[in-house]
Structures are given as C-alpha cells and as structure tokens.
Amino acid sequence: MILSYYDNGKNGDTVLFIHGTASANDVWEKQYKILKPNYRTIGIDLRGHGKSINPGGICTTDVHMNDLKETLEHIGI
C-alpha cells in the first residue's frame, strides 16, 4: 500500500521521518523547516494515521514494513 507522505523535493542527502503510535508526519514540521535548506526531508504517515487510509484488519509489524518498502520504492528511495 502506498502511504501518504511529505517530501520537500530537494536533491541530496535524505532524512526520513516515521512517527510513533497515535501520531502523523506533521509532528515533524519544525524539523522539516530546520533541515530544508540542506536536506531532502520525507515524512510518512503510517497506515491508519494522518492522511493514510486505514483498510481495517490487523496491522502487524510486517504489514507496516511492507507498506514502508512499497512507499519508499514509489518515492524512488
């Protein structure tokens, strides 16, 4: 599943942000601003959080890992 994500679109070194339980990628907005001049910043909303959909069912660590892998491949990382 492709997750919702923020990407500032800059070239160069990338910093990836993944939030914790009951949160979303917007928790990192201050860090995005601080790092923007020098880094590509990407923040991902995990399944059922932020703008990512919640298809229901049990969400295991393996499900999260597969979502992250698919999303990062989609982004080109």
C-alpha positions, 0 to 999 in steps of 0.5 A, spaced: 500 500 500 502 506 498 502 511 504 501 518 504 507 522 505 511 529 505 517 530 501 520 537 500 523 535 493 530 537 494 536 533 491 541 530 496 542 527 502 535 524 505 532 524 512 526 520 513 521 521 518 516 515 521 512 517 527 510 513 533 503 510 535 497 515 535 501 520 531 502 523 523 508 526 519 506 533 521 509 532 528 515 533 524 514 540 521 519 544 525 524 539 523 522 539 516 523 547 516 530 546 520 533 541 515 530 544 508 535 548 506 540 542 506 536 536 506 531 532 502 526 531 508 520 525 507 515 524 512 510 518 512 504 517 515 503 510 517 497 506 515 491 508 519 494 515 521 494 522 518 492 522 511 493 514 510 487 510 509 486 505 514 483 498 510 481 495 517 484 488 519 490 487 523 496 491 522 502 487 524 509 489 524 510 486 517 504 489 514 507 496 516 514 494 513 511 492 507 507 498 506 514 502 508 518 498 502 512 499 497 512 507 499 519 508 499 520 504 492 514 509 489 518 515 492 524 512 488 528 511 495 
